Amino acid sequence: MATHYLSGHTVGPLEPEVAIVETYISEEASIPIWGPVALVAAGSGEYIARAGPTAVTTDAMVIGVAVGPLRDAENGYVSDAAGQAIQVLTFGKGKCKVDGTDAIAVGDALIPHDTDGVACLAAVDVAGTFDQTTLQANLQEMHSTFAKALYASTVDLDIIPVHVYGARGTLT
């Protein structure tokens, strides 16, 4: 059964005075609160990138975690229509929904999961020898980390405290 740590904290960063929360335009409806979001192309006539959920584990465009406003409390969405203003924690302490079935320890790096709105353990291969393919895969995974776990998890869809440090951008 999933657990929601700090359940009294329903939106926003855990430490507002030291966090960076930025406003983005939602790329789509149904963006889950506490889920990782990534930069996506700007809409027609817009000059700033939008934010949306990602289900790509090597997505280096993750900028942070959606933290508000909670527009659909029943389903836990910060956006219930494309084009709405959403708040994204790009730096600081907040909460994030994780898949802890691959055990997450305190201090572990998190990457997007292959399910929208969920993060998972960044499992970099630390074998004794590497080939070009393994090196590239490790580099992509390290580049897509966007947060560190501040609480251990072994349960799918846990909501745990994390420290978000945002995007590193696409590898070139």
Long-range contacts (C-beta under 8 A, 24 or more apart in sequence): 1-155, 2-155, 2-156, 2-157, 2-158, 2-159, 3-155, 3-158, 3-159, 4-158, 4-159, 5-95, 5-151, 5-158, 5-159, 5-160, 5-161, 6-95, 6-161, 9-95, 10-70, 11-67, 11-68, 11-69, 11-70, 11-87, 12-67, 12-68, 12-87, 12-89, 12-94, 13-67, 13-89, 13-92, 13-93, 13-94, 14-92, 14-93, 14-94, 14-95, 14-161, 15-92, 15-93, 18-92, 18-93, 19-89, 19-91, 19-92, 19-93, 19-94, 20-89, 20-90, 20-91, 20-92, 21-67, 21-87, 21-88, 21-89, 21-90, 21-92, 22-63, 22-64, 22-87, 22-88, 22-90, 23-85, 23-86, 23-87, 23-88, 24-48, 24-49, 24-50, 24-51, 24-63, 24-85, 24-86, 24-88, 25-50, 25-51, 25-83, 25-84, 25-85, 25-86, 26-50, 26-51, 26-52, 26-78, 26-79, 26-81, 26-82, 26-83, 26-84, 26-85, 26-86, 27-51, 27-52, 27-82, 28-52, 28-53, 28-79, 28-82, 29-77, 29-79, 29-80, 29-81, 29-82, 30-72, 30-75, 30-77, 30-79, 30-80, 31-66, 31-77, 31-78, 31-79, 31-86, 31-117, 32-66, 32-76, 32-77, 32-78, 32-97, 32-116, 32-117, 33-66, 33-67, 33-68, 33-70, 33-76, 33-77, 33-78, 34-65, 34-66, 34-67, 34-76, 34-94, 34-95, 34-96, 34-97, 34-117, 34-159, 35-65, 35-66, 35-96, 35-97, 35-116, 35-117, 35-118, 35-119, 36-62, 36-64, 36-65, 36-66, 36-96, 36-110, 36-112, 36-117, 36-118, 36-119, 36-146, 36-147, 37-62, 37-63, 37-64, 37-65, 37-66, 37-86, 37-88, 38-62, 38-63, 38-112, 38-167, 39-63, 39-167, 43-83, 51-86, 51-88, 53-116, 53-117, 54-112, 54-116, 55-112, 55-113, 55-114, 55-115, 55-116, 56-112, 56-114, 57-111, 57-112, 57-113, 57-114, 57-120, 57-141, 57-144, 58-111, 58-140, 58-141, 58-143, 58-144, 59-111, 59-112, 59-144, 60-140, 60-143, 60-144, 60-167, 60-168, 60-169, 60-170, 60-171, 61-167, 61-169, 61-170, 62-111, 62-112, 62-144, 62-146, 62-166, 62-167, 63-88, 63-90, 63-146, 63-166, 63-167, 64-88, 64-89, 64-90, 64-91, 64-146, 64-164, 64-166, 64-167, 65-89, 65-94, 65-95, 65-96, 65-146, 65-147, 65-162, 65-164, 66-117, 67-94, 67-95, 89-164, 90-164, 90-166, 90-167, 91-164, 91-165, 91-166, 92-163, 92-164, 93-150, 93-161, 93-162, 93-163, 93-164, 94-161, 94-162, 94-164, 95-159, 95-160, 95-161, 95-162, 96-147, 96-159, 96-160, 96-162, 96-164, 97-157, 97-158, 97-159, 98-149, 98-153, 98-157, 98-158, 98-159, 98-160, 99-156, 99-157, 100-152, 100-153, 100-154, 100-155, 100-156, 100-158, 100-160, 101-154, 101-155, 101-156, 103-152, 103-153, 103-154, 104-149, 104-152, 104-153, 104-154, 104-160, 105-149, 105-152, 106-149, 106-150, 106-151, 106-152, 107-148, 107-149, 108-148, 108-149, 109-142, 109-145, 109-147, 109-148, 110-145, 110-146, 110-147, 110-148, 110-149, 110-162, 111-141, 111-144, 111-145, 111-146, 112-144, 112-146, 118-157, 119-146, 119-147, 119-162, 139-171, 140-171, 143-168, 143-171, 144-168
